[in-house]
Amino acid sequence: MTSQNHGFAIEPKSLPTNWEPLFSNVNDKTNEGIVHNSLPYFSVQFHPEHTAGPEDLECLFDVFLNLVRENAKDLITEKLVPITPVVAKKVLIIGSGGLSIGQAGEFDYSGSQAIKALQEENIQTVLINPNIATVQTSKGLADKVYFLPLVPEYVEQVIRSERPDGVLLTFGGQTGLNCGVALNKEGVFEKYGVKILGTPIQAIIDTEDRQIFSERINQIGEKVAPSMAAYSVQESLDAAEILGYPVMVRAAFSLGGLGSGFADNTEELKSLAQQA
C-alpha cells in the first residue's frame, strides 16, 4: 500500500483517527508516507533500499522486521532524525573558475543548471567565477556575478557583502571544493550564518582524502582493489613495491587530474608523483 501513486496522494487532513503523516515531499508538500500511532502499520512512497532521501533509509527494513513486538512510530522516530528544510532566499554558487578549452566543461554546465533550478524556485542567485568565457557567467543568467578569483579571501568578501542564506560548493569542480573546505576550516560559513547546501563538507573531505576514503570503503565491506596513501614521491614508490605494478595513481585535491594516471614501472610512477 502506498500513500501516493501516479498523480494521486492522500490528503493528510483526511486521515482517520490514530493515523498521521510520516514523510512529506519537500518540493510540493504532498504526503509520501503514513504511520499508525499504535498498530504496526506504516507505508512509504519510495524505495528505501535505493536511498530515496538525503540519508539512506534502508533502516526502515529493520523497523519492519521488529514490528511484531514493537510500535512502528516509536521505532521510526528512534531510527530517523527529522530533517528541517533550509529556507534560502539567496544562494551563493562557487563557479567553475579557470578552464582550458575542452577541459572540465561539465562544471560550467552543472553550475548553469543549478542557477536555472534556483531561479525556478524564486531564489536569488549570486555567482562568483573569474572566467568570463563560460555559460554560467553569461549576462542575464545569474542575478549577480562577481568576476573574482576563487580563493577564500575573495569569497569571504562576497559573503560579507551579499550575506547569502546558503552556498553550493559542488558545482565548480575541484577549485570550488578546495575553496569550500578552506572556508569551512577557517569558520567563515559559521561566522556569517551560511548554510552549506547539498553535499556536506565532511562528505567532500571523506571522498577527496584518499586515506579516509579507503577507510570508509573498508568499513562498509566493499570489495575494491588494495590501495595505499602516500604523501611524497618516495612513499609512492615504496607503496607501489608493496602493491605491485601496474598501479593506478589518484592525486587528492588536484586540479584537472594532475598527478593521476597509470604507471607500469618506477620511472612512470616517479613522473606522476612529481606532478601531484
Legacy VTK file of the C-alpha trace (Angstrom):
# vtk DataFile Version 3.0
C-alpha trace
ASCII
DATASET POLYDATA
POINTS 276 float
0.000 0.000 0.000
1.324 3.440 -0.875
0.046 6.858 0.133
0.800 8.402 -3.264
0.901 6.998 -6.775
0.527 8.188 -10.400
-0.500 11.723 -9.595
-2.756 10.886 -6.647
-1.883 11.448 -2.995
-3.557 11.197 0.388
-4.707 14.477 1.883
-3.184 14.449 5.417
-6.238 16.215 6.863
-8.429 13.317 5.710
-6.529 10.675 7.701
-8.684 8.842 10.253
-8.024 8.819 13.987
-4.640 7.385 15.087
-3.101 7.876 11.619
-0.660 10.679 10.818
1.838 11.710 8.098
5.248 10.027 8.234
7.037 11.569 5.222
6.289 14.659 3.146
7.747 15.790 -0.182
9.887 18.883 0.428
9.147 20.235 -3.059
5.352 20.083 -3.338
4.476 19.230 0.301
2.461 16.160 -0.745
2.229 13.161 1.548
4.739 10.357 0.931
4.139 8.116 3.916
1.712 7.426 6.740
2.041 5.685 10.114
-0.340 4.399 12.772
0.121 5.662 16.315
-0.179 2.290 17.989
-0.647 -0.517 15.469
2.294 -1.976 13.459
1.342 -0.264 10.192
3.275 2.239 8.093
3.892 2.916 4.413
6.296 4.953 2.297
6.025 6.257 -1.256
9.559 5.401 -2.409
12.076 2.578 -2.358
14.119 2.770 0.887
16.748 0.395 -0.481
17.636 2.953 -3.174
18.492 5.887 -0.902
15.339 7.784 -1.742
16.182 10.699 0.535
19.252 12.653 1.623
20.114 9.799 4.013
19.975 6.063 3.457
16.571 4.802 4.615
17.430 1.128 4.488
16.962 1.095 8.263
13.195 1.074 7.623
13.546 -2.615 6.837
14.936 -3.155 10.342
11.925 -1.297 11.699
9.591 -3.537 9.702
11.218 -6.724 10.970
10.862 -5.554 14.566
7.218 -4.522 14.216
5.993 -7.867 15.513
6.931 -6.801 19.009
7.311 -3.022 18.937
5.438 0.131 17.923
6.089 1.400 14.375
6.001 5.108 15.155
8.354 4.812 18.130
10.847 2.694 16.168
10.899 5.036 13.175
11.250 8.102 15.387
14.141 6.428 17.179
15.912 5.486 13.916
15.405 8.703 11.953
16.199 12.300 12.748
13.665 14.747 11.259
15.156 16.896 8.507
14.362 20.588 8.603
14.448 22.046 5.058
16.733 25.038 4.620
14.688 28.063 3.594
17.003 30.132 1.399
16.122 33.365 -0.350
19.640 33.990 -1.639
22.260 31.361 -2.566
25.931 31.791 -3.423
27.300 29.454 -6.098
31.024 28.758 -6.297
31.641 28.672 -10.045
33.906 26.627 -12.288
36.852 29.018 -12.314
39.543 28.956 -14.980
39.061 26.229 -17.587
41.105 25.296 -20.625
39.292 24.617 -23.891
37.879 21.106 -23.723
38.617 20.711 -20.011
36.006 20.133 -17.312
33.163 21.704 -19.276
30.725 19.693 -17.158
31.299 22.068 -14.252
30.203 25.040 -16.330
27.131 23.068 -17.409
26.222 21.871 -13.916
26.662 25.363 -12.483
24.416 26.826 -15.184
21.722 24.255 -14.442
21.987 24.962 -10.716
21.359 28.662 -11.346
18.326 27.889 -13.518
16.911 25.471 -10.934
17.272 28.020 -8.130
15.619 30.743 -10.183
12.669 28.441 -10.884
12.182 28.366 -7.110
12.406 32.189 -6.979
15.719 32.029 -5.121
18.153 34.869 -5.785
21.455 33.629 -7.214
24.906 35.096 -6.648
27.756 33.602 -8.673
31.478 34.053 -8.122
33.580 32.991 -11.110
36.576 34.773 -12.669
36.139 33.028 -16.030
34.210 35.250 -18.450
34.290 32.545 -21.148
31.646 30.352 -19.515
27.914 29.901 -19.962
27.176 30.435 -16.291
28.669 33.943 -16.366
26.528 34.941 -19.352
24.523 38.127 -18.958
21.072 37.536 -17.553
21.681 34.060 -16.148
22.632 34.645 -12.511
21.120 37.609 -10.668
24.590 38.859 -9.760
28.067 37.773 -10.906
31.407 38.521 -9.242
34.411 38.076 -11.523
36.814 37.379 -8.665
39.407 34.652 -8.003
38.031 31.513 -6.346
40.157 31.800 -3.226
38.898 32.036 0.384
39.852 35.702 0.796
37.708 36.941 -2.109
34.831 34.541 -1.490
34.605 35.743 2.112
34.387 39.329 0.850
31.433 38.376 -1.340
29.756 36.550 1.565
30.280 39.570 3.819
28.740 41.861 1.197
25.873 39.675 -0.045
25.013 37.742 3.144
23.590 34.677 1.331
21.454 32.177 3.228
23.220 29.195 1.681
26.135 28.178 -0.530
26.612 25.473 -3.163
30.169 24.121 -3.335
29.839 21.131 -5.652
29.160 22.899 -8.949
32.637 24.302 -9.508
34.787 21.208 -9.713
37.978 20.798 -7.720
38.524 24.545 -7.421
35.165 25.043 -5.720
35.629 22.027 -3.461
39.059 23.135 -2.266
37.824 26.672 -1.662
34.793 25.438 0.272
36.843 23.149 2.503
39.250 26.000 3.272
36.409 28.436 4.073
34.790 25.927 6.398
38.107 25.259 8.146
38.521 28.994 8.723
34.992 29.204 10.162
33.728 31.642 7.532
30.393 29.895 6.925
29.626 29.693 10.624
30.705 33.299 11.157
28.181 34.644 8.631
25.471 32.036 9.221
25.717 30.499 5.751
24.220 27.026 5.375
26.081 24.536 3.187
23.547 23.182 0.717
23.835 19.812 -0.980
26.880 17.677 -0.209
28.141 18.240 3.377
31.725 19.397 3.908
32.680 16.192 5.716
31.483 14.103 2.772
33.688 16.185 0.445
36.698 15.639 2.699
35.966 11.922 3.071
35.878 11.395 -0.701
38.796 13.663 -1.587
41.235 12.426 1.061
42.386 9.067 -0.348
43.294 7.599 3.039
39.948 8.499 4.630
38.073 7.292 1.556
39.852 3.952 1.672
38.992 3.581 5.356
35.322 4.372 4.703
35.180 1.796 1.913
36.683 -0.838 4.193
34.177 -0.003 6.920
31.234 -0.933 4.705
32.974 -4.056 3.409
33.032 -3.005 -0.238
35.317 -5.148 -2.373
37.842 -2.890 -4.104
41.422 -3.147 -5.284
44.012 -2.788 -2.488
45.347 0.732 -2.054
47.750 2.791 -0.007
48.050 6.522 0.671
51.362 8.297 0.059
52.465 11.837 0.866
55.770 12.034 -1.023
57.430 10.643 -4.127
59.407 8.133 -2.091
56.311 6.968 -0.207
54.621 6.455 -3.579
57.481 4.301 -4.808
57.511 2.283 -1.581
53.761 1.725 -1.775
53.994 0.543 -5.372
56.582 -2.054 -4.397
54.138 -3.464 -1.865
51.071 -3.300 -4.118
52.871 -4.420 -7.266
52.882 -2.889 -10.737
50.958 -1.720 -12.687
49.406 0.817 -10.313
46.743 3.468 -10.723
47.629 6.815 -9.159
44.948 9.250 -7.982
46.130 12.562 -6.568
43.967 14.118 -3.856
42.588 17.672 -4.116
44.225 18.142 -7.537
43.018 20.242 -10.469
42.298 18.592 -13.803
43.555 15.216 -12.615
47.134 16.479 -12.403
49.376 13.764 -10.990
46.883 10.977 -11.710
47.231 8.131 -14.169
48.626 4.629 -14.685
52.207 3.577 -14.073
53.755 0.327 -15.279
57.153 0.915 -13.706
59.172 3.054 -11.293
60.028 5.782 -13.808
56.423 6.316 -14.874
55.296 6.440 -11.250
58.008 8.905 -10.308
56.946 11.187 -13.161
53.321 11.145 -11.991
54.147 11.585 -8.314
56.303 14.646 -9.002
53.299 16.379 -10.607
50.891 15.619 -7.752
LINES 1 277
276 0 1 2 3 4 5 6 7 8 9 10 11 12 13 14 15 16 17 18 19 20 21 22 23 24 25 26 27 28 29 30 31 32 33 34 35 36 37 38 39 40 41 42 43 44 45 46 47 48 49 50 51 52 53 54 55 56 57 58 59 60 61 62 63 64 65 66 67 68 69 70 71 72 73 74 75 76 77 78 79 80 81 82 83 84 85 86 87 88 89 90 91 92 93 94 95 96 97 98 99 100 101 102 103 104 105 106 107 108 109 110 111 112 113 114 115 116 117 118 119 120 121 122 123 124 125 126 127 128 129 130 131 132 133 134 135 136 137 138 139 140 141 142 143 144 145 146 147 148 149 150 151 152 153 154 155 156 157 158 159 160 161 162 163 164 165 166 167 168 169 170 171 172 173 174 175 176 177 178 179 180 181 182 183 184 185 186 187 188 189 190 191 192 193 194 195 196 197 198 199 200 201 202 203 204 205 206 207 208 209 210 211 212 213 214 215 216 217 218 219 220 221 222 223 224 225 226 227 228 229 230 231 232 233 234 235 236 237 238 239 240 241 242 243 244 245 246 247 248 249 250 251 252 253 254 255 256 257 258 259 260 261 262 263 264 265 266 267 268 269 270 271 272 273 274 275
